[in-house]
């Protein structure tokens, strides 16, 4: 049940450093559901990879400085050798200040919940993409057995579609090295020049679908029409899955909400050391711990709300593309090993 790490890189900063491209690890965790998960608890508590620590550092640094200043101010012996008469805010505003935590908690819960929903919606769209690629490849391989050239063309662009989707979401159209040997050099160049690579792949798949349909002279016309309609529906599903991920990637939470949450959160934590009754230096680690707990919720939301980059908590699109390629290869191998039998011109 330990966290699973895919790829190479630091995996520590959650995707903020730029030491070298494509260097972050995708960290996932699958809980052990049968019995006690002691090892899983240990690994997730003490596992540093995947934690968005750098997202927390700017406000945490400011809060730490305020806490140190507060500790110096409350300890009059250490502040310029003078005695300072500060009001005891912890006695005056304790109950009023505690009320701020209630609306702040609701804001944080909503923020994290929306990010989690966006993450799983993105994963559902990616799953629909993989599913449609599998079904489309299976249909064209069996239905287009009479036209191997069209089948090959369709399968090549099915394999290319997840790569094009990843490039479109990451705005990196030149990253097509894994398609060498699958697409021809001219096709790769045209794919790179396409403003939206996914639309180009869909257009080439439609061309292959038309070709395999028009060349079918053995099956009845209604069957040919139904199979073409089925392939077109799956191509439209691929476009819809890409569009769903595009919507998530280009529509973050409104600035007004995020700005209000962060302002209230920082102001609350800056005032926290003045509200604590303790006047010793133990208030410094205590406030830092509380601040990290609350700021970590916001940082986790930031790390997960647009999960399409090459970062520790994002979707492993490289792995998705590999899965589609392996599935298409399996479908082609099975078609070679188990060719179709015919009976009166109908494909069984």
N, C-alpha and C positions, 0 to 999 in steps of 0.2 A: 503493500500500500504506500510505498514511498513516492514522492513526487517524481514524475517522469520528465526527463529533459531531452529535448530534441534539438539538434543543431550544435553549433559551436559558438563560443563567445563568453562574455562575462556573466550575463544574466542577472547582474546585480542591480543595475540602475533603472530597470524597467523601460529602457529604450531611449534614454536621453543622451547618452554619450555617442560620439561619432568617431571612434577610434578607427574603425574600418567598416565598410558597408557589409550588411548581411551577417553581422557577427553576434547577434543576440540569440539566446536560447528560448525556445518555447517550453514553458514549464506547465505541466498539467498534473492534477492529483486525482486519483481514483481511490475512494475510500474502500477499505476492507469491510465488507458488510457481514461476513460470517465470523462472529466471535469478537473478542476484544481487539481493538485497534490501537494498542499501546505504541507500537512502532510508528504508525501513521501520525499519531499525535506528536510524538517526539520530533519526527522529521518536519512536520509542517510548522511547529513552533520555532524550531532552531534552524530552519532552512532559509538562507538569505536570498537565494536566487528567486527572482520573480517579484520581490517586494519593491514597490515604487518609492524608494527612499528619497531620491532626488526631488520628487515632487513635494516632499514635506520640508526639505531643508530651509528654503527661504523664510517662511513664517516661523518655523521652529527656532531659527537663529535669532530672529527679532524677539521672540518670546523669552528665549533663554537670557538675552541681554537685559530685558526688563526684569526678569526674576532675580538676576544677580544684583541689579541696582536696588531692587526692593529689599533684598537681604542686607545689603550695605546700609540702606536707609533705616531699617528696623534695628540694626545693631549700631547704635550711636557711637560706640568705641572705634568703629572702623571707618567712619565717614568724616574725614578731614579733622579728626580729633575734637569735634564739637558734639554737643548734645542737641538733637533735633526733636522737636515736639510735633510728631505727625499724628493726625486724627486716627483713631482706631476704627478704620472702615469696616473691619470684620465684625464689629459690634453694631455699627450704625446701619449698614446696608446688607447684612448677611442674608436675611430672608428675601429682600427685594432682588438681590443679585442671583440667588438660587432660582428665582422664577424664570430667568433668562434661559436656563438650560432646557426647559420644556419645549419652547418653540424651536430652539436650535436643534434639539434632537429630532423633531419632526422634519425639519429641513434636511438634515443629514440622511435620515431614513429614506425620504423621498428621492434625494439625489442618488443614493446608492441603488435604490430599487429601479429607477429609470435606467441607469447604466447597465444593471444586470439584465433588464428586459431587452435593451438594445443589443447586448452581447449575444443573448440566446436567439434573438430574431436574426442576427447576422449568421449565427451558426445554423439556424434552420434554413436560411436561404442558401448557404453553402452546401448543406445536405441535399436540398432540392436540386442544386446544380449537378452534384455528383450522381444523384439518382437518375436525372434526365439524360445525362451523358451515357450511363449504362444502358438504359432502355433504348435510346436512339441508336446506339451502336449495335445492340442485339437485333433491332428491327431491320436496319439497313443491311446487316451481314446476311440475314436469312432471306429477306425479301429481294435483295439485289444480287443474289447469287449468280444471276445470268450476266451481270455486268461488273466484273472484278475491278475494273478501273474506277468506276463511280464509287464502289464500296471503299476502295482504298482512299480515295479523295475525301469521302465523308469521314472516315475514321481518323485521318490525319488532322482534320480541322476540329473534330471532337476532342482529340487530345490537346490541341492548341487552345481551346476555349478557356479552360481554367487558368492557363498561363496568361492569356490576354486579360482575363478578369482581374487577376492579381496586379498586373501592370497598370490597368486602368485605375484601380482603387489606390495604388501607391504612386500614381503619376510618374511612372518610370517605364516608358514604352520601349526603351532600348534593351531591356533585360529579357532576352529571348534565347540565351545560349543553350538552354535545355531542349530547344526545338530543332537544333542542328541535327541533321540526319532524319528528321521527321518531315519537315518542310524543305522545299527547294530554296536555293539561295535567293532567287527572285521573289519567291513568296514571302520569305523572311523580311526582305527589304520593303516590300509592299505593306507587310504587317506593321513594321516599324513606322512607316510614314502615315499610316491610317490615324486620323484624329481620335477615333474610338475603336480600339482594336477588337473589342467584342462584337461590334456591329459588322466589322469586316469578316470575322469568323462565321457569324450567322449567315451573311450573304453567300459565302462560299459553301456552307452546308446546304443552303437552299438550292444553289446551283447543282450540287451533287444529288439532292433529292429529286429535282426535276429530271436530271439525266437518268437516274436509275428507274424513274417512273416511265419516262417516254420510251426507254429501251426495252420495256417489259412487254413482250408480245405473246407470252404463254398463258398468263393468268387472265381471268375475266375482267372486264373493265370496272365493275363495281368493287372488286377486290383491290385492284390497282389504285382506284380513287380513294378507298378507305385507308390504305397503307400510306399514300401520300399525305392525306389529312392527318394521320397519326404522327408522321414524322414532322409535319409543319407545327402541330400542337406542341411537340417536345422542343422544337427550336424556339417557339414563343415562350415556353416555360423557362428555357435558359435565359432569354432576354429579360423575363420578369424577375428571375432570381438575381441577375446582375443589377437590375433596377432597384430591387429592394436593398441590396448592399450599398448601392450608390446613394440612396436616400439616407441611410444610416450614417454613411461616411460624410455626407455634405450637410447634415442637419444636426449640429450639436444642440445641447440644451440652450434656451434663450440666455443671452448675456445678462439680462436684468436679474434672473433667478440666481445664476452662478455668482454674480457680483454681490448680491445681497447676502447670500449664504457665506461667502468668504469674508465679507466685511464684518458681519455679526460674529463669526467664528473667531477671527483674529482679535477683535475688540474684547470679546469675552475672555479669551485666554490671556490677553495682555493685562486685564484687570484681576485675573485669578490669583496671582501671588500676593496682591494687596488684601484679598479676602481671607487668606489662610491665617489661622490663629498662631501657627508656629512662627517663631521669630529666629529660628536657627537656619543654618545653611542646608538643612535637610529639605527645606522648601524648594530648592533648586532642582534636584532630581525628581521630586514629587510633581512639580509643575511640568517639567519636561515629559515625564511619563504620561500624565493626563493629556498634555498637548499632542503627543504623538498618537495617542489612542483616538482622539477626535480628528486630528488632521489626517490620520491614516485612512479614515473613511472617505474623506474627500479625495485623497490621492488614489485610492482604489477605484473610485468612480471615474476619475480622469483616465486611469490606465485601461479601463475596460469599455468605455463608451463608444470608441471608434476602433474596433479590433482588427484592423486590416494591414497594419504595418509589420515590419520585421522586428517585433519586440517580444519580450518574455511572456506577456499575458495576452497576446493577440492570436488570432486564428492561424494555424500552420498551413498557409496556402501552398507552400512548396510541397508539403505532404499530400494535400488534396490533389494537386496536379499529378503527383506520382501515382496515387491510387487510381485515378481515372485512366492513366496510361497503362497501368498493369491490368485493369479490368478490360480495356479494349483489346489488349494483347491476348488475354485469356479467351475472349469471345472469338477472336480470329483463329486462334489455335483450335478451339473446339469445333469451329465450322470446317476446318481442314480435316480434322480427325473423324468427324461425323457428318459427311455430306448429306444434302437433302435427297430424299427419294421422291419420285414423281409418280402421279397416277392420273392419266387423262389430262395432263397439262396443269393440274392443280398442285400447288405446293403444300405439303403436309407439315 
